[in-house]
Amino acid sequence: MPAHLHPGLIGLVALGGAAGTAARYGVGVLLPPAATTNGWPLATLAVNVLGAFALGFGLEALARLGRETPLRRNVRLAGGTGFLGGFTTYSAFALEIERLLTGGQAGVAVAYVLVTLCLGALSCLAGVLLGERAGSAYLRRSRAAARGGAEE
């Protein structure tokens, strides 16, 4: 059976997505609403930038560990596809842009788009670079431990 049709894997994505959606809601509760921040939807900006970082970090760190194993696949599906898919939100981003534009805040809308895209890309890059270091460091420690010696 193809992986995308396997009920257990679909369940992992669903559980991760439910947790990610709850976490996104929590961020929305913690951060001030757009009405109090000059129109800036801080919660959506925060989850999208944090999610970009986490996805870059997680996927790069997993890739550095070598070929995908069942455990790594499960982590990728539950964490990356599920949790981060539920945590981040393109639909709210698009809706908030539309609301800013129709509310006469075109400047804020353009700034919001640019800030989100630039911070998201930079955040993802930072995550990839940190994930590369973390994955490589883990492999070095694992290899040294397997040889019974100190870290190289």
GIRAKA-V764556 format. One record per backbone hydrogen bond with DSSP energy under -1.0 kcal/mol. NH is the residue of the N-H (numbers start at 1). CO is the residue of the C=O. If there is no record, write none. Layout:
BEGIN
NH|CO / NH|CO
END
This chain:
BEGIN
5|2 / 6|3 / 10|6 / 11|7 / 12|8 / 13|9 / 14|10 / 15|11 / 16|12 / 17|13 / 18|14 / 19|15 / 20|16 / 21|17 / 22|18 / 23|19 / 24|20 / 25|21 / 26|22 / 27|23 / 28|24 / 29|25 / 30|26 / 31|27 / 36|33 / 37|34 / 39|34 / 40|37 / 42|40 / 45|41 / 46|42 / 47|43 / 48|44 / 49|45 / 50|46 / 51|47 / 52|48 / 53|49 / 54|50 / 55|51 / 56|52 / 57|53 / 58|54 / 59|55 / 60|56 / 61|57 / 62|58 / 63|59 / 64|60 / 66|63 / 73|69 / 74|70 / 75|71 / 76|72 / 77|73 / 78|74 / 79|75 / 80|76 / 81|76 / 82|77 / 83|78 / 84|79 / 86|82 / 87|83 / 88|84 / 94|90 / 95|91 / 96|92 / 97|93 / 98|94 / 99|95 / 100|96 / 101|97 / 102|98 / 103|99 / 104|101 / 105|100 / 109|105 / 110|106 / 111|107 / 112|108 / 113|109 / 114|110 / 115|111 / 116|112 / 117|113 / 118|114 / 119|115 / 120|116 / 121|117 / 122|118 / 123|119 / 124|120 / 125|121 / 126|122 / 127|123 / 128|124 / 129|125 / 130|126 / 131|127 / 132|128 / 133|129 / 134|130 / 135|131 / 136|132 / 137|133 / 138|134 / 139|135 / 140|136 / 141|137 / 142|138 / 143|139 / 144|140 / 145|141 / 146|142 / 147|143 / 149|144
END
